[in-house]
Amino acid sequence: MFATLMLLLLAGGMNGSFTLPMKYVRGWQWEHTWLVWSLLGMLLLPLAVGFSTIPNLTLVYHAAGFHSLMRTIIYGMLWGIGAILFGLGITRVGLAVGFGIILGTSSLIGTVVPLVLRHRDRLFTASGFVTLAGLSVMLTGVAACALAGRVREAAMQQCSRHGSFTAGLVICLLSGVGSASMSMALNESAPISRAAESFGVPQAILMNAVWPVLLGGGVIVNAAFCAYLILRNGNIALFAKSAGLNAGLAAAMALLWSGSNYVYAAGARSMGSLGLVLGWPIFMAAIVLTANGWGLLTGEWRGAGRTAARWAAIGCLLLILGIGIIASSGGSS
């Protein structure tokens, strides 16, 4: 269990760091960076990993069936909407607070819905009650993070240049709902995993067949939205500004983000039948904690005052406690 937990925390650390390079992009607008990141992280890397590790990938998809593939793609598109809102949300409320609100909401929905729909028999067991208790603690932690952001805005006596905190909060909450679609897609992708297994694909890399389909839906939405913004604003020429530096930063984002998905899948799969349910909130909480750490180091809380910092610390402690409670539920019966 310890090794599994470490994998989930490592995955969360990578994911919680993936937007950090955006702070150092020069000359590009948000949509330029997001477009390059989404093409690399959601399309090229998953396809490269899929075809290099699963020789019969096209046959796997044929065996999985059209309806299974389309269902996963649709979930991916819903997640893609959440990803767009994620990028817009963190520009309004900051890295630390944005991650806390978005991924806390995603953790709650992405754990409870699959648990109710696919593992209802486990819901009213000792393990189920412990899981729900851990989620309640984490939800309280998310509320504390949101309050910290609100207090920080009031202390600094100014709205973000990207809009008010209230608007950012609404965007982040909607993003959390959309982002939870990834957890549900992973739980609904069993036909693809079974098809891959029938071709002799090892258990440890079954998810390599799922990611190109799921993220393929996500890249459709993200790329289309970014292209729309670029064309509407008539700023395609900005790609030429600091192109090498910015492309490298977007590539670093893609490696951190896409890599975190593979590490997460390996950790969650090793937890057994409930791995993709119980692993999700641990993964989400680790992302939040990492993002809060980066937010602190990059000066997001400078001038926010002690009250905001206190609420942020309380939120982080509650998230850590929630991780521990949910992790322990794997051993409850």
Buried (B, 14 or more C-beta within 10 A) or exposed (E): EEEBBEBBBBBBBBBBBBBBBBEEBEEBBBBBBBBBBBBBBBBBBBBEBBEEBBEBBEBBBEBBEEEBBEBBBBBBBBBBBBBBBBBBBBBBBBBBBBBBBBBBBBBBBBBBBBBEEBBEEBBEBEBBEBBBBBBBBBBBBBBBBBBBBBBBBBBBEEBBEBBEBEBBBBBBBBBBBBBBBBBBBBBBBBBBBBBBBEBEBEEEBBBBBBBBBBBBBBBBBBBBBBEEBBEEEEBEEBBEBBBEBBBEBBBBBBBBBBBBBBBBBBBBBBBEEBBBBBBBBBBBBBBBBBBBBBBBEBEBBEEBEEBBBEBBBBBBBBBBBBBBBBBBBBEEE
